[in-house]
Amino acid sequence: MTDQSLQEQPRPLRFLTLQQVADELNTKHNTIRALIASGDLPAIQIGGRGQWRIERAKLEDYISAAYTKARTDIARGAIDTPDGAAT
């Protein structure tokens, strides 16, 4: 790869819209709003028109924490099965 081809590669977005995060997590926009409201997913508001953005690094932190929680829940047998019953 040449220096020029490295410079031409698009830089990943630092901040994502709620819809972009919802798409990335394969969930609904309202779920992302709920995660923000609960404080589970840090976000910032841009301007005064309710435009929220989530920093990609914060999203990655949230995903890592979710994996850690899932491993802990599985290890102690406290996971939900697809039919909704706890194991």
C-alpha positions as CSV (number, residue, x, y, z in Angstrom):
1,M,0.0,0.0,0.0
2,T,1.3,3.4,-0.8
3,D,1.2,6.5,1.4
4,Q,-1.3,8.0,-1.1
5,S,-3.7,5.0,-0.8
6,L,-3.6,5.2,2.9
7,Q,-4.5,8.9,2.8
8,E,-7.5,8.2,0.5
9,Q,-9.2,5.7,2.8
10,P,-12.2,7.3,4.6
11,R,-11.8,8.0,8.2
12,P,-14.5,6.2,10.4
13,L,-17.0,8.6,11.9
14,R,-16.2,9.5,15.5
15,F,-19.8,10.4,16.3
16,L,-22.9,8.4,15.3
17,T,-26.5,9.3,15.1
18,L,-29.0,7.3,17.1
19,Q,-30.2,5.6,13.9
20,Q,-26.6,4.6,13.0
21,V,-26.2,3.1,16.4
22,A,-29.5,1.3,16.2
23,D,-28.5,-0.1,12.8
24,E,-25.1,-1.2,14.2
25,L,-26.8,-3.0,17.1
26,N,-29.6,-4.3,14.9
27,T,-32.2,-2.8,17.2
28,K,-34.7,0.0,17.1
29,H,-34.2,3.8,17.5
30,N,-36.4,3.8,20.6
31,T,-34.2,1.2,22.3
32,I,-31.2,3.4,21.8
33,R,-33.1,6.4,23.3
34,A,-34.0,4.2,26.3
35,L,-30.3,3.2,26.8
36,I,-29.4,6.9,26.7
37,A,-32.2,7.8,29.2
38,S,-31.1,5.0,31.6
39,G,-27.5,6.2,31.5
40,D,-26.3,2.9,30.1
41,L,-25.1,4.4,26.8
42,P,-23.4,7.9,27.1
43,A,-24.5,10.4,24.5
44,I,-24.2,14.1,23.9
45,Q,-26.8,16.5,22.6
46,I,-25.7,18.8,19.7
47,G,-27.5,22.1,19.5
48,G,-30.9,22.6,20.9
49,R,-33.0,20.6,18.5
50,G,-32.7,17.2,20.2
51,Q,-29.9,15.9,17.9
52,W,-28.1,13.3,19.9
53,R,-24.7,11.7,19.0
54,I,-22.9,8.7,20.4
55,E,-19.1,8.6,20.2
56,R,-18.0,5.4,18.5
57,A,-15.6,4.7,21.5
58,K,-18.5,4.9,23.9
59,L,-20.5,2.5,21.8
60,E,-17.6,0.0,21.8
61,D,-17.3,0.4,25.6
62,Y,-21.0,-0.4,25.9
63,I,-20.7,-3.5,23.7
64,S,-17.6,-4.7,25.7
65,A,-19.5,-4.2,29.0
66,A,-22.5,-6.0,27.6
67,Y,-20.3,-9.0,26.7
68,T,-18.8,-9.0,30.2
69,K,-22.3,-8.9,31.8
70,A,-23.5,-11.7,29.6
71,R,-20.5,-13.9,30.5
72,T,-21.2,-13.2,34.2
73,D,-24.9,-13.9,33.9
74,I,-24.2,-17.2,32.0
75,A,-21.6,-18.3,34.6
76,R,-24.1,-17.8,37.4
77,G,-27.0,-19.4,35.4
78,A,-29.0,-16.2,35.3
79,I,-29.8,-15.9,31.6
80,D,-33.1,-15.6,29.8
81,T,-33.9,-18.3,27.3
82,P,-35.7,-17.5,24.0
83,D,-39.0,-18.5,25.5
84,G,-38.6,-15.9,28.3
85,A,-37.9,-18.3,31.2
86,A,-34.8,-17.7,33.3
87,T,-32.4,-20.6,33.5
